Amino acid sequence: MQNTTQQLNDTLISKSLTTADYVPTLDAMLTRTLARIDLKKQQGLRTPDELWIVDHNDVYTLGQAGKEEHILQRTNTPIIKTDRGGQVTWHGHGQLVIYWLFDLNSLGWSVRNLVSHAEQAIEDVINDCLQNPASSDTTAISAHARRDAPGVYLYADTSVADDKIMLGKMASLGFKIKHGFSYHGIALNLNCDLSAFNAINPCGYAGMQMLRLSDFVAMQKESDEQTGEALSYEQVTQKLIDNIAKRHAGLIELRALVPK
């Protein structure tokens, strides 16, 4: 597992982890969060918040209240019980995972603010990518969050005014809050193999169609050199990091929530 750290601003750093096993990553994330809580309680120190950009080795994770019945088929992929919210999901190569280790009280964010910022950052980036000149005609497709089911979904416009058809889910999220500090985060399917989701009810929803960005936007394959206008995994990652960093700095405000 390799990792690199970058300073994004005075109060936010990013850490990149490649080919990361889930359990050691979770242990490190919890250890870091507990240390930050202790520093704030004992010394009143505000430590920099952290974004962990993770390329996970294949794993299924089951949230704190997760039900085993949503695991439809046992495979060779490990199934790990974890302490985040939500049900069962899959992480693996070709999926962008970003963990948000934020001090919510210092930011003045509620848990609802955190979730909304996460969803809206993903919406911004997917919708920006859908406008990519090298993509096929995606003008009638857009990304939106739902009030009744956390995550970000793709919708297609219909001929009826304000009527949209849900195509499926492209991004999931699940957080854990401890003493006002968040950890865990978001997962966005970029160019992963979606067949891994066939063994589960993704996020507890039977029959939920999972989507990936590379089926809607021209994306480079890993072996390709930078050519034309096709987006790379790294470019999409950077777009999302930049958007989150601006939200963290107060430069992007929350939009009004979608109706229920």
Beta strands, then each sheet from edge to edge (+ up, - down):
strand 1: 2-9
strand 2: 12-20
strand 3: 49-56
strand 4: 59-62
strand 5: 79-81
strand 6: 88-91
strand 7: 95-101
strand 8: 141-145
strand 9: 152-157
strand 10: 164-178
strand 11: 181-189
sheet 1: 1+ 2- 3- 7+ 11- 10+ 9- 8+
sheet 2: 5+ 4+ 6-
end
